[in-house]
Amino acid sequence: MTALFLFDDSQADGWAPFSLTRPCGELLHGRWTLRERLERLAGTRLAGHVTRPWLSRFVEAGAPPALDPGGLDGLDGLPDACSYWSSRAVPALDAAWDPAPANLWVRGRLAGVNLAAGAPPPRPDWFAAPDPVPGLADRAVPGDWLHHPWDLVSAGPSRLAADLAATSATGVQELPGGCWQLGEAPIRFGEDVRVEPGVLFDTREGPIELGARVEIATGTRLAGPLYAGPHSRLLGGAISRFSGGPFSFVCGEVDSVTVLGYSNKPHDGFLGHAYLGRWVNLGAMTTNSDLKHTYGSIRVGPPDARTDTRLVKFGCLLGDHVKTGIGTRLDTGTIIGAGSSLFGADMPPKWVEPFSWGGGRTLERVRRADFIATAVRVAARRGVEAGSRFRDWLGDIWNEAGGP
């Protein structure tokens, strides 16, 4: 048996706004998280994420532990051999996984390494900037790379289409009475899916998959590729090129959006070319722009360090536990840090630091105790137990973000 690890390198460490709160392997890309994709390929569960030290108490259902790069020597019960794979490398679904010792390459870049029995783990600084291990064979693995967090947005729909085409059952699911289908791509329902009459399934551009106990309301137009995770609710409007984790509640006009899960957009408003973390709540009529008036490429980041995404269409990245008030408007290329709560008539800045609170450009720091108390209440509403480890993890990320 081989122990399987995902690691975040120095580039993944800077994936704002998500890298503050979670290992990057726990981000949804297409039909699965990056972790789930690697597990499917390797045929084994991940033993852990090698990631940032302040995430040592990260806790989420189904996720393995988060490990400090300097603490691998002290792990007990590891098998003789270990595989380490970059969270930014996306292996092809049809790649052949071979655990034999080797340096693993994706498109000419080192993506990971398989180490034999008795070999020590890589040195702690190796994970930040991995280099080939001398004496090992080189093996190419088909796949792609994610270079920036907004790649999750730009590459999301095509990744989702490929994933669903490779896994969806052939043929067409029998639709409930009063519903219609355009196109011939497959539709697949999980157990106990509830679809009200008056729902249109448009599969001309890709398959549609609904997880267990998903609910679809009358007046919803679903356009593939589309995946809604277990217990999600699609509550009306035009929803296209969408991938949502469990308990994603969505309504309105939604296009090319990924929702990590346990998040709410239950009211009208446009959301386009965007990525939402977990535990996000968007107030009624929250709307984002995803196209500049000039049709030029979109720049993102702090005012003194803007980066050109080279994307003409890009809306926003919202970190975990972000909240917006009714009528909130988000400019093109907005990035909102985790734990922020925004409201008021004025548009917030395009770069919002974590744990910001307020309206427009008058933002204060969310108090630690208030943030944790709100997060615990929100988790309870979805039946998630917010025990001491959950609260400690929230406190750790608040501390790491700094500020008064």
C-alpha positions in Angstrom: 0.0 0.0 0.0 1.1 3.6 -0.8 0.2 6.6 1.2 -1.1 9.5 -1.0 -0.5 13.2 -0.2 -1.4 16.4 -1.9 0.8 19.4 -1.3 0.5 23.2 -1.8 3.5 24.8 -3.3 4.5 28.5 -2.9 2.2 29.5 -5.8 -0.8 27.7 -4.3 0.0 29.4 -0.9 -0.9 32.7 -2.6 -4.3 31.6 -4.0 -6.3 34.4 -2.4 -9.0 34.3 -1.1 -9.1 30.5 -0.6 -5.7 29.6 0.6 -6.2 31.4 3.9 -8.9 29.0 5.0 -8.3 25.6 3.3 -5.8 23.4 1.5 -6.1 24.1 -2.2 -6.8 20.4 -2.8 -10.2 20.9 -1.2 -11.3 23.3 -4.0 -14.0 22.1 -6.5 -12.8 22.0 -10.1 -15.3 20.4 -12.5 -17.3 17.5 -11.0 -14.9 16.9 -8.1 -12.6 18.6 -5.8 -8.9 18.4 -6.7 -8.5 15.8 -3.9 -11.4 13.7 -5.1 -10.0 13.7 -8.6 -6.6 12.3 -7.5 -8.3 9.7 -5.2 -10.3 8.5 -8.2 -7.2 8.2 -10.3 -5.0 6.5 -7.7 -7.8 4.3 -6.3 -7.0 5.2 -2.7 -7.9 7.8 -0.1 -5.7 10.7 0.5 -3.6 10.4 3.7 -3.3 14.2 4.1 -2.7 17.7 2.7 0.8 19.1 3.1 0.0 22.8 3.5 0.2 25.9 5.5 1.0 25.5 9.2 -2.0 27.5 10.5 -4.4 25.0 8.8 -3.3 22.2 11.1 -6.8 22.1 12.7 -8.7 22.4 9.3 -11.8 20.2 9.6 -14.4 19.4 6.9 -16.5 16.3 6.3 -14.7 13.9 4.1 -11.4 15.8 4.1 -8.2 14.2 5.4 -6.0 16.1 7.9 -3.9 19.1 7.0 -0.2 18.6 7.8 2.7 20.9 8.3 5.6 20.2 5.8 8.0 20.0 8.7 5.9 17.4 10.6 5.9 14.4 8.1 8.8 12.7 9.9 6.7 12.3 13.0 3.7 10.6 11.4 2.8 7.2 12.7 1.4 4.2 10.8 2.5 5.2 7.3 3.1 2.4 4.8 6.5 1.8 3.3 5.9 3.9 0.1 4.5 7.5 -0.3 3.3 9.6 -3.2 3.3 13.4 -3.1 1.3 15.3 -5.8 0.9 19.0 -6.4 -2.6 20.4 -5.7 -2.3 22.6 -8.8 -1.7 19.7 -11.2 -4.9 18.3 -12.7 -4.4 14.7 -13.9 -6.5 13.5 -16.9 -9.3 11.1 -15.9 -7.9 8.4 -18.2 -4.3 8.7 -16.9 -2.8 5.4 -15.6 -1.6 5.7 -12.0 1.6 3.8 -11.3 2.9 4.0 -7.7 6.3 2.8 -8.6 9.2 5.2 -7.6 9.5 8.1 -10.1 9.5 11.8 -10.6 6.1 12.6 -12.0 5.8 15.3 -14.8 2.7 17.1 -16.2 3.4 19.1 -19.4 7.1 19.3 -18.7 6.7 20.5 -15.0 7.4 18.4 -12.0 4.0 17.6 -10.5 5.0 15.1 -7.8 7.1 12.2 -6.8 6.6 8.6 -5.8 9.1 7.4 -3.1 10.0 3.8 -2.4 9.9 2.0 0.9 12.5 3.4 3.4 12.9 6.7 1.6 12.5 9.7 3.9 9.9 12.3 3.1 11.0 15.3 1.1 12.6 18.1 3.1 10.2 20.8 4.3 11.3 23.4 1.8 10.9 21.0 -1.1 7.1 21.4 -1.1 7.3 25.1 -1.7 9.4 24.6 -4.9 9.7 20.9 -5.7 12.6 19.7 -7.7 13.3 16.2 -9.2 14.6 13.6 -6.8 18.0 12.3 -8.0 18.2 8.7 -9.0 14.5 8.3 -9.8 13.0 7.5 -13.2 11.0 10.2 -15.0 7.3 9.5 -15.8 4.9 11.7 -17.8 1.3 11.9 -16.6 -1.3 13.5 -18.9 -3.1 16.5 -17.4 -3.0 20.2 -17.0 -2.0 22.9 -14.6 -3.8 25.5 -12.6 -1.6 28.6 -12.3 -3.9 31.1 -10.7 -7.2 30.9 -8.6 -9.1 32.5 -11.5 -8.1 29.5 -13.6 -10.8 27.6 -11.6 -13.3 30.0 -13.2 -12.0 30.2 -16.8 -11.3 26.4 -17.1 -14.2 25.3 -14.9 -17.0 24.8 -17.6 -14.8 22.8 -20.0 -13.5 20.7 -17.1 -17.0 20.0 -15.9 -18.2 19.1 -19.4 -15.3 16.6 -19.8 -15.9 15.1 -16.3 -19.7 14.6 -16.9 -19.2 13.2 -20.4 -16.8 10.6 -19.0 -19.0 9.5 -16.1 -22.6 10.1 -17.0 -24.8 7.2 -17.8 -25.6 6.8 -21.5 -29.0 7.6 -22.7 -31.5 10.1 -21.2 -33.0 10.0 -17.7 -36.8 9.8 -17.8 -37.9 13.3 -16.9 -40.9 13.9 -14.6 -44.1 15.0 -16.2 -44.3 18.6 -17.2 -40.6 19.0 -17.8 -38.7 19.3 -21.1 -35.3 18.5 -22.6 -33.4 20.2 -25.4 -30.4 18.4 -26.8 -29.2 14.8 -26.5 -26.5 14.8 -23.8 -27.2 12.6 -20.8 -29.1 13.6 -17.7 -28.5 11.7 -14.5 -30.4 11.9 -11.2 -29.3 10.7 -7.8 -31.6 9.2 -5.2 -34.7 11.1 -4.2 -34.3 14.0 -6.6 -37.4 16.2 -6.6 -38.2 18.1 -9.8 -41.4 20.3 -10.0 -43.2 20.6 -13.3 -42.1 23.5 -15.5 -38.4 22.8 -15.5 -36.3 22.9 -18.8 -33.2 20.8 -19.1 -30.9 22.1 -21.9 -28.2 19.6 -22.7 -27.1 20.9 -26.1 -23.7 22.0 -24.7 -23.2 19.3 -22.1 -24.7 16.8 -19.6 -26.6 17.5 -16.4 -26.1 15.6 -13.2 -28.2 16.1 -10.0 -26.9 14.6 -6.8 -29.0 12.8 -4.1 -32.0 14.7 -2.7 -31.5 17.8 -5.0 -34.7 19.9 -5.4 -35.5 21.9 -8.6 -38.3 24.5 -8.4 -40.8 25.4 -11.2 -39.5 28.1 -13.5 -35.9 26.9 -13.5 -33.9 26.6 -16.8 -30.9 24.3 -16.4 -28.2 24.4 -19.1 -25.3 21.9 -19.2 -22.7 21.2 -18.4 -24.2 21.3 -14.9 -23.6 19.5 -11.6 -25.6 20.1 -8.4 -24.2 18.3 -5.3 -26.3 16.4 -2.7 -29.1 18.4 -0.9 -28.7 21.4 -3.3 -31.7 23.5 -4.3 -32.1 25.2 -7.6 -34.9 27.7 -7.0 -35.7 29.3 -10.3 -34.0 31.3 -13.0 -31.5 30.5 -15.8 -28.6 28.5 -14.4 -26.0 27.4 -16.8 -22.4 26.0 -16.7 -22.7 25.5 -13.0 -20.9 23.2 -10.6 -22.0 23.2 -6.9 -20.9 21.2 -3.9 -23.4 19.9 -1.3 -26.1 22.2 0.0 -25.7 24.8 -2.7 -28.9 26.9 -2.8 -29.1 28.9 -6.0 -31.6 31.2 -7.8 -31.5 33.9 -10.5 -29.3 34.3 -13.5 -26.2 32.2 -13.0 -23.5 31.5 -15.6 -20.1 29.8 -15.4 -20.1 29.6 -11.6 -18.6 27.2 -9.1 -20.0 27.0 -5.6 -17.9 25.0 -3.2 -20.9 24.1 -1.1 -23.0 25.0 1.9 -23.7 28.4 0.4 -26.8 30.5 -0.4 -27.8 32.5 -3.4 -31.5 31.9 -2.9 -32.8 35.2 -4.5 -32.7 37.0 -7.8 -29.5 38.7 -9.1 -26.8 38.0 -11.6 -23.8 35.9 -10.8 -21.4 35.2 -13.6 -17.9 33.8 -14.1 -17.4 33.5 -10.4 -16.2 31.1 -7.7 -17.8 31.0 -4.2 -16.2 29.3 -1.2 -18.1 27.5 1.5 -20.6 29.2 3.9 -21.2 32.1 1.6 -24.5 34.0 1.8 -25.6 36.5 -0.9 -28.4 38.9 0.0 -31.3 39.4 -2.4 -30.3 41.1 -5.7 -26.6 40.8 -5.1 -25.1 41.2 -8.6 -21.7 41.1 -10.1 -20.2 42.4 -13.3 -18.1 40.0 -15.4 -17.3 42.2 -18.4 -15.7 45.6 -18.7 -17.2 48.3 -20.8 -14.1 48.3 -22.9 -14.1 44.5 -23.4 -10.5 44.6 -22.2 -8.7 42.1 -20.1 -9.5 42.2 -16.3 -6.9 43.0 -13.7 -7.2 41.8 -10.1 -5.5 42.1 -6.7 -4.6 44.9 -4.3 -4.4 48.4 -5.7 -0.6 48.4 -5.6 -0.1 44.9 -7.1 -2.7 44.4 -9.8 -2.3 41.3 -12.0 -3.6 41.0 -15.5 -5.8 37.8 -15.7 -5.8 38.0 -19.6 -9.5 37.2 -19.3 -12.2 39.2 -20.9 -14.9 37.5 -18.8 -14.2 37.2 -15.1 -16.6 38.2 -12.2 -15.4 37.5 -8.7 -13.8 35.2 -6.1 -15.6 35.1 -2.8 -13.8 33.4 0.1 -15.3 31.1 2.7 -17.8 32.7 5.1 -18.4 35.8 3.0 -21.8 37.6 3.4 -23.4 40.3 1.3 -26.4 42.5 2.1 -29.4 43.1 -0.2 -28.6 44.9 -3.4 -24.8 44.5 -3.1 -23.0 45.3 -6.4 -19.6 43.7 -7.1 -17.3 45.2 -9.8 -15.6 43.2 -12.5 -12.7 41.2 -11.0 -13.6 41.6 -7.4 -11.9 39.4 -4.8 -13.4 39.3 -1.3 -11.4 37.8 1.6 -12.8 35.2 3.9 -15.1 36.1 6.7 -16.0 39.5 5.2 -19.5 41.0 5.6 -20.4 43.7 3.1 -23.6 45.8 2.8 -24.9 49.2 1.9 -25.6 51.1 -1.3 -22.0 51.9 -2.3 -20.0 49.4 -4.3 -17.2 47.8 -2.3 -13.6 47.9 -3.5 -12.4 45.3 -6.0 -9.9 44.0 -3.3 -11.4 43.3 0.1 -9.1 42.1 2.9 -10.2 39.1 5.0 -12.6 39.7 7.8 -13.7 43.1 6.6 -17.1 44.5 7.8 -19.0 47.5 6.5 -20.4 49.3 3.4 -18.6 50.8 0.4 -15.0 51.7 1.2 -15.6 52.2 4.9 -14.6 48.8 6.2 -13.7 47.7 9.7 -12.2 44.5 11.0 -14.7 41.7 12.1 -14.1 40.8 15.7 -12.8 37.3 16.3 -15.6 36.3 18.7 -18.3 37.7 16.4 -17.0 35.8 13.4 -16.8 32.5 15.2 -20.2 32.9 16.8 -21.8 33.6 13.4 -20.1 30.7 11.7 -21.2 28.3 14.4 -24.8 29.5 14.0 -24.7 29.1 10.2 -23.2 25.6 10.4 -25.9 24.5 12.8 -28.6 25.6 10.3 -27.2 22.9 7.9 -26.8 20.2 10.5 -23.0 20.6 10.7 -21.6 20.1 14.2 -19.3 23.0 15.1 -17.2 21.4 17.8 -14.1 22.7 19.5 -11.8 21.8 16.6 -14.1 23.7 14.1 -14.0 26.8 16.3 -10.3 26.5 16.8 -9.7 26.3 13.1 -11.8 29.5 12.6 -9.8 31.2 15.3 -6.5 30.2 13.7 -7.4 31.6 10.3 -8.6 34.9 11.9 -5.3 35.1 13.8 -3.3 34.4 10.6 -5.1 37.2 8.7 -3.7 39.7 11.3 -5.1 43.0 12.3 -6.5 44.3 15.5 
